Amino acid sequence: MDIRRATISDVPAIQRIATSFAVTRHDDPRTYGFFKYQFSDAQYVQRVNSPLFHIAETDAGLEGFCMAYDDVFFNRLSATSPVHNYLMEYAPKPFIYLDQLAVRIPGTICSARAASMLSRNFITQSDERRASITCAVVHTPWMNHSSKKFITHLGFE
């Protein structure tokens, strides 16, 4: 498995994974996903320009992605999100924002390895930049248990 920067040509595969993670209020038993947080192809293309947007791939194709940005890139994205407004005002700078981390088939060994490699890569980059790491996980109206468990494992509160 290889980790590399995402490119525009990766966007269709990234979009397929992200779409499979779409969650509605009716998905209560589901423990992972993006609740009302879907991006268009154009929005993923814009975010691919972040040097912190990486994918994990095997010969079989894209296994997962980690979409993150430094505070400067994050500030250029959108000032309409409550998360954006809060972080730009209160988060110590420099910071790296972990926006989305998703794998092709949750619960498989290959996807667990992809998530592990992507998160280690992400943490290494934050250490190299001497930046704090921040992220946001939805708690209401739908609790993302898998994300909460994952970021707790990484040491987040």
N, C-alpha and C positions, 0 to 999 in steps of 0.2 A: 504494500500500500504506500502511495506517495502523497505528500502534502505539497500543494503549490498554490500560488495566487490564483484567484478566480479571474476568468476572462469573459468577455462578451459572449464568446461561443459556448460558455458553460451555462448561460442564463436559462435556456430551455430546460435543462436537466435540474437546475436549481429550482426553477418554477414548479416542475413536476413534484419534487420532494416537498416544497413549501405548501403546495396545494393539497397534498395528501395529509398535511398537518392541520388543515383548516378545521376549527372547532366552532360549534354553535352551542347554544344553551341546551339543546337536545342531546348533546354528547356527554352528559354528566358522568357516566361510568368511565369514560376515557380518561387516562391519566397524563396525557401529553398532547401538545399541539399549540397552535397559534390562535387565540381567541380574538376574533374581529381584528386581525392584524395581517392582512394580506397585501402584498405588493404587486404592482403591474410589472410586466417585462421592462418597461421604461424605467421604473423605479429601481429594479435590480441592476439594470445597465448602469444607471447613475452610481449605484453603490459599489459596483465592481471596481470603480476607480479608487476605492480605499485600499491602501497597501496592507490593510489588516483583514481583508476578505479572502479567505482561503477555502480550498476544497480538499477532500480526501478522495482519491480515486484508485481503483484497481484495474486490471485488464477488463473486468466486466463493466466498468464505467464509474460514474460518480457515486460514491458511497455516502457522502455527507458534506456539509458546508458549515463554516463558521463566519458569520458576517459581523464585523466589528469595525469601529472607527475611532480615530483619536478625536480629542475635543474640538480641534479646528475643523476637521471634516464634518463631524457631527453638527456643529453650529451652522454649516452651510446647507444642511439637508432641509430642515423645516423648523420654523419657529412656532408652529401651530400645535404641537403635541405638548400635553401637560408634563410628560417625562422630560422632553427637551427643555422646556422652560425651567423646570425645577433644577435639572442638572447644570444648565448654563449659569444659573444664579447661585446654587449652593455647593456643587461638587468641587472639591479642590482640584486645581489644574496643575500639571497636565493629567488627564484621565483618558482611559480607553473604555469605550462603551461596547459591551457585548450585546448585540441586537438579536440575532437569531443563530441558533445552533441546531441543526437537524440532520438526521441520518435517514438513509433510504429505507431500511427495514428495522424499526426499533425492536430490541429484544434479541437480535442475532449477535453472534460472536463478531462477525465482520463489522457490523454497525457499532458495537461497543468499542471495538478497536479504533474505528474511525473517530468516534466521539472523544476517546482518550487521547489520540494523537492530535486532533484539532485543538483540544483544550490545553494540552501541554505546549503546543506551538504558540497558542494565544498567550499563555502565561509567560513563556520565554520572551516573547516580543514586548510584553508590558514591562518585564524586568529590564530588558535592554533599553527601553525608552524611559525608565525610571518614572513610570506613570502608574497611578492607581487604576484599579479595574472597577467598573460599575456596571450594573445591569438592573433590569426591572422585570419582575415576574408577577403576572396577574394573580390576584387572590380572590377577587369577586368580579363578576357574578359566577365565575368558574375558576376553580383552583387547579393550577397546573402542577400536579404532584411530582411528576418526573423532573420538571425544571427545578422545582424547589429542592428536591433531593439531590440533584446534580450540583447545583450551585452551593448547597450546604457542604457537600463532599469536597468542593474546591476551596472551602473556607469562608464563603460569604455568610453574612448574617441576614 
